[in-house]
Amino acid sequence: MIDLSRDAHVHTAYSAGHDSVSVLVAAAEAAGLTELTFADRVGSDTSWLTSYLATIQRAQQRTDITLKRGVEVEAIGVDGWLAFPADLGQLEVISLAILRLPTPAGLLGPDTVRANIDAGTLTANEVVERLVAVLCLAMERVGRYAPTTLARPLEFLTQAGIPESAVDDSAIAAIVAACRSTGTAVEFSERHRLPTRRLARAVTAAGLKTLAASDAYTARDVGRWQYLEELAADVAAVPAQAA
């Protein structure tokens, strides 16, 4: 089951969001949440991490909601290497995402991948295989530093125009197995309507930990659910397998 009293992924004005930490906390209180995880996007050149974490710590002193200090990190290497900031010491959770496809020649955005597929220099199957391989390696790496969550599973494929039908059952099974072996939780994103029901059912059947994530960029979206309520009802009857 998906616990809708906890929002596992919100963005502040430190990065892609529009509102301050305190404004988001107030929105979480208004929504009746019990827990809120901050997950602003960071990279190797991020300079505001210390201030960001200190702001969250100060906000914790003024609310009964549990606030978690997290960041979203992009996998950027074919070996699963991530764009880590310099200091990960105070982080309580790391959200893993793939925004560009790592290849031996560099990072490819979804539009470039689509163009390569159209030109015949890449196939959809090759993209799926590369993406899943990087994702599994990245989960192994990031799990060494902090508890890990998987953000917006397979979103990149959608952005590159690759249909879910191109993702075979073995790819889904590989993702599920990697999550299980690394203890990675899977975010169910309201904003991005991901994962799809197919992957959500596989995750649920495997007994993996799932987290409700608004992916809110503004306070009005914190802890507000529609897709996740539908998804929760859809997967509620899926029997869990033994871990």
Rosetta silent file (secondary structure, phi, psi, omega in degrees, C-alpha in Angstrom):
SEQUENCE: MIDLSRDAHVHTAYSAGHDSVSVLVAAAEAAGLTELTFADRVGSDTSWLTSYLATIQRAQQRTDITLKRGVEVEAIGVDGWLAFPADLGQLEVISLAILRLPTPAGLLGPDTVRANIDAGTLTANEVVERLVAVLCLAMERVGRYAPTTLARPLEFLTQAGIPESAVDDSAIAAIVAACRSTGTAVEFSERHRLPTRRLARAVTAAGLKTLAASDAYTARDVGRWQYLEELAADVAAVPAQAA
SCORE:     score description
SCORE:     0.000 S_00000001
   1 L     0.000  151.861  179.844    0.000    0.000    0.000 S_00000001
   2 L   -98.107  123.584  179.644    1.078    3.588   -0.624 S_00000001
   3 L   -82.588  103.949 -176.804    1.173    5.781    2.481 S_00000001
   4 L   -84.490    6.220  174.653   -0.389    9.051    1.325 S_00000001
   5 L   -89.363   -1.520  179.882    0.324   10.747    4.654 S_00000001
   6 E  -126.099  134.068  177.339    3.978   11.096    3.605 S_00000001
   7 E  -111.499  114.113 -169.119    5.317   13.079    0.671 S_00000001
   8 E   -93.472    5.997 -177.290    8.692   11.702   -0.367 S_00000001
   9 E  -163.295  104.647  173.782    9.805   14.270   -2.952 S_00000001
  10 E  -133.013  154.560 -177.913    9.357   18.046   -3.045 S_00000001
  11 L  -113.944  139.470  178.512   11.458   20.832   -4.578 S_00000001
  12 L  -107.570  178.449  178.924   12.316   24.181   -3.001 S_00000001
  13 L   -69.622   -7.422  175.046   13.498   27.488   -4.403 S_00000001
  14 L   -63.997  -26.177 -177.973   17.065   26.341   -3.769 S_00000001
  15 L  -133.083 -109.870 -173.182   16.815   24.469   -7.053 S_00000001
  16 L   -86.288  -12.472 -175.937   13.905   23.896   -9.448 S_00000001
  17 L   -80.675  179.961 -176.276   11.064   24.824   -7.091 S_00000001
  18 L  -114.251  -17.002 -172.776    9.353   28.140   -6.469 S_00000001
  19 L  -118.158  161.624 -179.251    8.775   28.256   -2.697 S_00000001
  20 L   -77.796  167.879  176.579   10.879   28.310    0.449 S_00000001
  21 H   -57.008  -46.413 -176.702   11.315   25.429    2.874 S_00000001
  22 H   -64.478  -37.120  178.595    9.030   27.095    5.424 S_00000001
  23 H   -66.543  -39.700  178.803    6.263   27.650    2.885 S_00000001
  24 H   -67.888  -37.245  177.048    6.400   23.992    1.839 S_00000001
  25 H   -63.914  -42.558  177.651    6.280   22.876    5.467 S_00000001
  26 H   -61.315  -38.933  177.927    3.195   25.017    6.038 S_00000001
  27 H   -66.228  -38.442  178.099    1.577   23.416    2.992 S_00000001
  28 H   -65.240  -38.649  176.760    2.406   19.960    4.321 S_00000001
  29 H   -64.086  -42.438  179.798    0.787   20.845    7.649 S_00000001
  30 H   -64.556  -30.952 -179.989   -2.326   22.076    5.843 S_00000001
  31 L   -83.013   -4.875  179.152   -2.458   18.810    3.874 S_00000001
  32 L    77.076   23.885 -179.638   -2.288   16.775    7.088 S_00000001
  33 L   -74.920  155.080  175.640    1.018   15.105    6.250 S_00000001
  34 L  -105.613  -16.831 -177.527    3.147   13.364    8.851 S_00000001
  35 E  -150.631  143.724 -179.107    6.409   13.396    6.866 S_00000001
  36 E  -139.816  127.402  179.521    7.985   15.528    4.144 S_00000001
  37 E  -111.481  123.667  176.262   11.166   14.785    2.201 S_00000001
  38 E   -86.196  133.640 -173.770   13.060   17.577    0.467 S_00000001
  39 E  -142.241   54.409  178.690   14.737   16.403   -2.736 S_00000001
  40 E   -66.963  147.323 -178.993   16.212   19.348   -4.595 S_00000001
  41 E   -73.605  133.514  179.032   18.393   18.507   -7.589 S_00000001
  42 E  -128.896  164.897  176.175   22.120   18.735   -6.991 S_00000001
  43 L  -144.457 -177.575 -177.588   25.272   18.220   -9.000 S_00000001
  44 L   -64.673  -20.260 -178.745   29.005   18.136   -8.478 S_00000001
  45 L  -104.073   12.394 -179.736   29.134   21.947   -8.628 S_00000001
  46 L   -65.240  128.714 -175.833   26.270   22.627   -6.185 S_00000001
  47 L  -109.811   -7.510 -172.333   27.322   25.349   -3.758 S_00000001
  48 L  -104.322    7.617 -173.165   24.187   25.801   -1.627 S_00000001
  49 H   -59.983  -42.139 -178.636   23.904   22.350   -0.021 S_00000001
  50 H   -61.665  -46.103  178.593   25.121   23.424    3.431 S_00000001
  51 H   -63.843  -41.258  179.100   22.632   26.303    3.605 S_00000001
  52 H   -59.154  -49.645 -178.381   19.828   24.081    2.290 S_00000001
  53 H   -66.285  -38.315  178.993   20.384   21.396    4.915 S_00000001
  54 H   -65.784  -37.316  178.267   20.671   23.955    7.715 S_00000001
  55 H   -63.713  -41.142  177.998   17.389   25.562    6.638 S_00000001
  56 H   -65.196  -41.152  178.836   15.616   22.205    6.809 S_00000001
  57 H   -62.478  -40.429  177.658   17.083   21.544   10.251 S_00000001
  58 H   -66.427  -39.655  179.609   15.821   24.901   11.523 S_00000001
  59 H   -63.870  -32.157 -179.855   12.366   24.244   10.057 S_00000001
  60 H   -61.796  -30.434 -179.028   12.249   20.921   11.905 S_00000001
  61 L   -71.874  -11.926 -175.056   12.357   22.792   15.206 S_00000001
  62 L  -115.234   11.841 -179.037    9.108   24.587   14.332 S_00000001
  63 L  -145.751  153.499  174.907    6.928   21.690   13.159 S_00000001
  64 L   -88.334   -9.956  176.572    5.720   18.294   14.331 S_00000001
  65 L   -70.740  137.436  174.611    6.020   16.921   10.802 S_00000001
  66 E   -73.571  121.346  179.269    9.103   14.760   10.275 S_00000001
  67 E  -104.919  129.000  179.458   11.321   16.557    7.755 S_00000001
  68 E  -109.344  135.166 -179.719   13.870   14.522    5.834 S_00000001
  69 E   -89.536  107.141 -178.812   16.981   16.037    4.322 S_00000001
  70 E  -135.151  170.587  174.545   17.327   14.635    0.830 S_00000001
  71 E  -143.098  161.512  172.369   18.535   15.492   -2.653 S_00000001
  72 E  -106.263  127.722 -176.779   17.949   14.245   -6.178 S_00000001
  73 E  -122.474  138.362 -178.418   21.114   13.091   -7.969 S_00000001
  74 E   -93.126  135.619  170.834   21.491   12.235  -11.648 S_00000001
  75 E   -76.454  127.052 -172.338   23.289    9.117  -12.894 S_00000001
  76 L  -126.010   -1.765 -178.221   25.820   10.366  -15.441 S_00000001
  77 L  -123.364  151.098  178.755   28.185    7.460  -16.171 S_00000001
  78 L   -65.323  -18.486  177.162   27.799    4.143  -17.982 S_00000001
  79 L   -91.559    8.931 -179.838   29.247    2.580  -14.822 S_00000001
  80 L    87.364    7.012  179.073   26.477    4.084  -12.715 S_00000001
  81 L   -63.267  146.114 -176.321   28.539    7.043  -11.485 S_00000001
  82 E  -119.067  158.593 -179.742   26.434    9.916  -10.183 S_00000001
  83 L   -81.754   66.342 -175.900   26.760   13.699  -10.142 S_00000001
  84 L   -71.097  141.065  167.942   27.409   13.761   -6.400 S_00000001
  85 L   -72.595  173.400 -172.780   27.961   17.039   -4.544 S_00000001
  86 L   -66.208  -39.263 -173.004   31.102   17.295   -2.444 S_00000001
  87 L  -123.215  117.544  179.057   29.592   16.475    0.972 S_00000001
  88 L  -106.558    6.768 -169.234   26.920   13.816    1.486 S_00000001
  89 L   -59.523  -36.015 -174.165   27.397   13.556    5.242 S_00000001
  90 L   -98.476    5.919 -177.966   24.159   15.140    6.460 S_00000001
  91 L   -79.542  139.652  177.919   21.817   13.619    3.894 S_00000001
  92 L  -100.799  -17.611  179.557   19.124   11.222    5.085 S_00000001
  93 E  -157.811  144.228  175.488   17.976   10.078    1.657 S_00000001
  94 E  -122.138  125.429  178.701   19.185   10.266   -1.950 S_00000001
  95 E   -96.419  122.928 -175.272   16.709   10.194   -4.808 S_00000001
  96 E   -96.317  131.679  179.711   18.182    8.666   -7.956 S_00000001
  97 E  -138.338  156.270  171.508   17.150    9.906  -11.405 S_00000001
  98 L  -121.396  109.500 -178.902   18.242    9.557  -15.019 S_00000001
  99 L   -97.761  -26.625  177.801   17.697   12.786  -16.941 S_00000001
 100 L  -136.590  153.038 -176.883   20.072   11.988  -19.812 S_00000001
 101 E   -85.930  116.652  175.910   21.240    8.662  -21.184 S_00000001
 102 E   -71.956  130.590  176.773   24.869    7.889  -20.273 S_00000001
 103 E  -135.547  164.799  176.887   26.796    6.435  -23.220 S_00000001
 104 L   -57.717  -25.396 -178.946   30.516    5.913  -23.914 S_00000001
 105 L   -89.197   -5.034 -178.649   30.338    9.052  -26.091 S_00000001
 106 E   128.974 -170.589 -177.984   28.712   11.170  -23.370 S_00000001
 107 E   -89.243  131.875  179.946   25.282   12.084  -22.086 S_00000001
 108 E  -114.815  126.168  175.505   22.415   12.126  -24.571 S_00000001
 109 L   -72.535  165.562 -177.889   19.198   14.034  -23.952 S_00000001
 110 H   -60.260  -35.472  178.855   15.857   12.484  -24.894 S_00000001
 111 H   -66.339  -39.086  178.190   15.551   14.547  -28.092 S_00000001
 112 H   -66.934  -41.075  177.769   18.983   13.388  -29.251 S_00000001
 113 H   -61.806  -43.702  178.795   18.128    9.782  -28.465 S_00000001
 114 H   -60.920  -41.879  179.467   14.896   10.106  -30.427 S_00000001
 115 H   -64.120  -38.793  178.645   16.803   11.564  -33.385 S_00000001
 116 H   -67.159  -37.324  177.118   19.308    8.702  -33.275 S_00000001
 117 H   -64.960  -44.559  179.700   16.493    6.159  -33.240 S_00000001
 118 H   -62.920  -32.963 -178.961   14.855    7.882  -36.207 S_00000001
 119 H   -83.217   -9.130  178.983   18.206    7.896  -38.030 S_00000001
 120 L    85.152    8.377  178.739   18.751    4.202  -37.337 S_00000001
 121 L   -88.040  -11.321  173.540   21.930    4.669  -35.280 S_00000001
 122 L  -139.631  152.245  171.775   20.168    3.459  -32.123 S_00000001
 123 L  -112.828  158.765  178.178   17.269    1.116  -31.535 S_00000001
 124 H   -59.147  -39.249  179.809   14.642    1.402  -28.845 S_00000001
 125 H   -63.078  -39.826  178.351   15.810   -1.921  -27.420 S_00000001
 126 H   -64.112  -40.260  179.040   19.389   -0.667  -27.145 S_00000001
 127 H   -63.892  -45.424  179.220   18.218    2.429  -25.287 S_00000001
 128 H   -59.949  -46.227 -179.012   16.154    0.351  -22.868 S_00000001
 129 H   -61.288  -44.481 -179.683   19.073   -2.010  -22.233 S_00000001
 130 H   -65.400  -43.539 -178.250   21.513    0.848  -21.613 S_00000001
 131 H   -62.577  -47.540 -178.557   19.117    2.705  -19.373 S_00000001
 132 H   -64.892  -40.010  178.936   18.299   -0.312  -17.226 S_00000001
 133 H   -61.657  -46.314  178.986   21.974   -1.272  -16.943 S_00000001
 134 H   -64.044  -42.330 -179.175   22.964    2.224  -15.763 S_00000001
 135 H   -59.375  -44.850 -178.788   20.015    2.367  -13.386 S_00000001
 136 H   -67.211  -41.630  177.734   20.960   -0.916  -11.719 S_00000001
 137 H   -65.477  -39.156  179.881   24.631    0.060  -11.388 S_00000001
 138 H   -65.059  -38.654  177.457   23.682    3.475  -10.002 S_00000001
 139 H   -60.176  -39.711  177.966   21.475    1.909   -7.343 S_00000001
 140 H   -63.041  -42.080 -177.780   24.449   -0.141   -6.184 S_00000001
 141 H   -68.513  -51.288 -171.910   26.645    2.956   -5.991 S_00000001
 142 H   -69.821  -27.973  179.636   24.291    5.377   -4.289 S_00000001
 143 L   -63.734  -16.064  177.813   23.164    2.831   -1.715 S_00000001
 144 L   -74.170  -19.436 -172.122   26.650    2.993   -0.188 S_00000001
 145 L  -103.437  -36.073 -176.510   26.114    6.598    0.881 S_00000001
 146 L  -165.585  160.527  172.440   22.526    6.921    2.105 S_00000001
 147 L   -52.561  139.462 -168.981   19.106    5.271    1.918 S_00000001
 148 E  -119.658  144.195  171.295   18.035    5.466   -1.708 S_00000001
 149 E  -125.220  149.807  178.747   14.814    6.043   -3.602 S_00000001
 150 E   -99.753  116.376 -175.089   14.197    5.590   -7.317 S_00000001
 151 L   -94.747  134.979  172.406   12.596    8.695   -8.808 S_00000001
 152 L    46.943   59.758 -175.479   10.277    8.663  -11.837 S_00000001
 153 L   -53.517  128.443  175.262   11.171    5.150  -13.046 S_00000001
 154 L    64.798   17.837  177.740   11.679    4.958  -16.826 S_00000001
 155 H   -58.549  -37.077 -177.264   10.604    8.585  -17.358 S_00000001
 156 H   -57.692  -38.692 -178.847   13.471    9.064  -19.795 S_00000001
 157 H   -62.826  -42.298  177.565   11.999    6.498  -22.177 S_00000001
 158 H   -60.472  -44.117 -178.853    8.700    8.363  -22.286 S_00000001
 159 H   -65.852  -28.737  179.548   10.508   11.634  -22.994 S_00000001
 160 L   -88.200    4.647  177.090   12.434    9.948  -25.819 S_00000001
 161 L    76.248   21.555  179.930    9.203    8.720  -27.356 S_00000001
 162 L   -94.621  120.235 -176.686    9.863    5.051  -26.591 S_00000001
 163 L   -71.247  156.311  179.761    6.623    3.195  -25.810 S_00000001
 164 H   -62.948  -23.820  178.410    6.320    0.944  -22.786 S_00000001
 165 H   -62.972  -19.902  177.889    5.787   -1.967  -25.163 S_00000001
 166 H   -79.226  -10.703  179.920    9.500   -1.701  -25.982 S_00000001
 167 L   -95.866  108.203 -176.915   10.320   -2.544  -22.353 S_00000001
 168 L   -81.665  172.481 -175.064   10.199   -6.312  -22.039 S_00000001
 169 H   -63.962  -29.528 -179.977    9.487   -8.253  -18.879 S_00000001
 170 H   -67.242  -33.794  177.570   13.184   -9.017  -18.312 S_00000001
 171 H   -67.848  -43.245  176.768   13.975   -5.295  -18.067 S_00000001
 172 H   -61.065  -44.024 -179.320   11.205   -4.807  -15.509 S_00000001
 173 H   -62.783  -36.671  179.554   12.470   -7.832  -13.596 S_00000001
 174 H   -65.636  -41.754  178.393   16.037   -6.439  -13.596 S_00000001
 175 H   -63.899  -46.180  179.636   14.891   -3.138  -12.091 S_00000001
 176 H   -60.852  -44.267 -179.759   12.834   -4.905   -9.445 S_00000001
 177 H   -63.338  -39.874  179.439   15.729   -7.227   -8.583 S_00000001
 178 H   -66.616  -41.121  177.005   18.160   -4.289   -8.268 S_00000001
 179 H   -60.666  -43.425 -178.323   15.759   -2.416   -5.999 S_00000001
 180 H   -65.630  -45.788 -175.454   15.371   -5.479   -3.836 S_00000001
 181 H   -70.382  -27.100 -178.893   19.092   -6.270   -3.569 S_00000001
 182 H   -99.776   -4.925 -177.714   20.044   -2.654   -2.763 S_00000001
 183 L    71.689   23.972 -179.120   17.072   -1.848   -0.531 S_00000001
 184 L   -79.634  129.378  175.533   16.017    0.948   -2.875 S_00000001
 185 E   -84.518  155.972 -179.020   12.486    2.270   -2.426 S_00000001
 186 E  -111.069  124.279  177.286   10.414    3.247   -5.453 S_00000001
 187 E   -79.939  134.618  171.389    8.765    6.658   -5.651 S_00000001
 188 E  -103.702  110.628 -168.528    5.247    6.811   -7.070 S_00000001
 189 E   -94.632  121.987  175.878    5.085   10.288   -8.611 S_00000001
 190 L   -69.021  -47.929 -175.557    1.880   12.304   -8.726 S_00000001
 191 L   -61.568  -42.484 -174.032    3.284   15.053  -10.942 S_00000001
 192 L   -98.278   -2.590  179.311    4.766   12.713  -13.533 S_00000001
 193 L    52.457   48.616  179.711    2.145    9.948  -13.208 S_00000001
 194 E  -134.376  151.003    0.783    4.877    7.351  -12.832 S_00000001
 195 L   -73.107  169.176  173.814    5.480    4.516  -12.572 S_00000001
 196 L   -68.041  167.084 -179.183    2.952    3.131  -14.997 S_00000001
 197 H   -60.987  -34.027  179.788    0.503    0.590  -13.679 S_00000001
 198 H   -61.693  -50.631 -179.956    2.548   -2.230  -15.184 S_00000001
 199 H   -69.582  -37.374  178.786    5.717   -1.330  -13.272 S_00000001
 200 H   -60.232  -40.124  178.476    3.729   -0.378  -10.166 S_00000001
 201 H   -66.578  -39.812  178.960    2.160   -3.837  -10.097 S_00000001
 202 H   -64.938  -42.188  178.286    5.559   -5.507  -10.509 S_00000001
 203 H   -62.822  -44.740 -179.251    7.019   -3.398   -7.689 S_00000001
 204 H   -66.004  -43.122 -179.961    4.059   -4.147   -5.447 S_00000001
 205 H   -62.176  -31.410 -179.840    4.101   -7.864   -6.232 S_00000001
 206 L   -79.892   -6.230  179.728    7.798   -7.976   -5.296 S_00000001
 207 L    73.385   23.330  179.097    7.035   -6.436   -1.908 S_00000001
 208 L   -73.625  155.952  176.097    9.317   -3.454   -2.489 S_00000001
 209 L   -73.137  131.462  178.234    8.966   -0.328   -0.395 S_00000001
 210 E  -119.344  148.646 -176.237    6.932    2.329   -2.197 S_00000001
 211 E  -131.767  135.866  173.896    6.700    6.034   -1.435 S_00000001
 212 E   -77.933  129.450 -177.342    4.156    8.673   -2.416 S_00000001
 213 E  -133.390  117.148  177.871    5.926   11.592   -4.111 S_00000001
 214 L   -73.360  -27.023 -170.651    4.168   14.747   -5.223 S_00000001
 215 L    55.077   35.517 -174.478    7.299   16.010   -7.034 S_00000001
 216 E   -66.989  134.524  171.963    5.853   19.391   -6.090 S_00000001
 217 L  -103.056  -13.581  176.544    7.470   22.515   -7.487 S_00000001
 218 L  -134.316  157.605 -176.088    4.983   24.767   -5.673 S_00000001
 219 H   -61.358  -32.138 -175.996    3.397   24.611   -2.247 S_00000001
 220 H   -65.201  -16.325 -178.250   -0.106   24.064   -3.630 S_00000001
 221 H   -99.149   -2.699 -177.935    0.905   20.600   -4.900 S_00000001
 222 L   -68.285  126.837  175.546    2.410   19.269   -1.678 S_00000001
 223 L    63.860   23.125  178.945    0.582   16.188   -0.427 S_00000001
 224 L  -107.695  123.634 -171.461   -2.174   16.471   -3.027 S_00000001
 225 L  -124.205  137.215  168.438   -3.059   13.195   -4.678 S_00000001
 226 L  -135.240  -60.556  177.835   -5.227   12.101   -7.579 S_00000001
 227 H   -58.646  -41.476 -176.157   -3.214    9.731   -9.745 S_00000001
 228 H   -69.295  -30.982  174.722   -1.731    8.059   -6.676 S_00000001
 229 H   -64.415  -41.261  177.321   -5.154    7.445   -5.172 S_00000001
 230 H   -66.360  -42.786 -178.470   -6.135    5.710   -8.404 S_00000001
 231 H   -66.210  -40.192  179.677   -2.837    3.823   -8.536 S_00000001
 232 H   -60.497  -42.161  179.005   -3.131    2.749   -4.908 S_00000001
 233 H   -66.326  -35.213 -178.289   -6.543    1.278   -5.582 S_00000001
 234 H   -67.518  -39.929 -174.680   -5.224   -0.470   -8.687 S_00000001
 235 H   -95.371   -4.540 -175.206   -2.305   -2.186   -6.958 S_00000001
 236 L   -60.002  -32.396 -176.198   -4.013   -2.855   -3.631 S_00000001
 237 L   -90.286    1.406 -178.972   -5.156   -6.294   -4.711 S_00000001
 238 L   -75.581  121.063 -179.816   -1.763   -7.363   -6.076 S_00000001
 239 L   -71.099  136.435  179.982   -0.432  -10.228   -3.910 S_00000001
 240 L   -82.293  140.447  175.385    3.088   -9.655   -2.587 S_00000001
 241 L   -85.485  162.640  176.124    5.778  -12.231   -3.245 S_00000001
 242 L   -69.466  135.761 -179.296    8.181  -13.357   -0.580 S_00000001
 243 L   -71.211    0.000    0.000   11.207  -11.058   -0.391 S_00000001
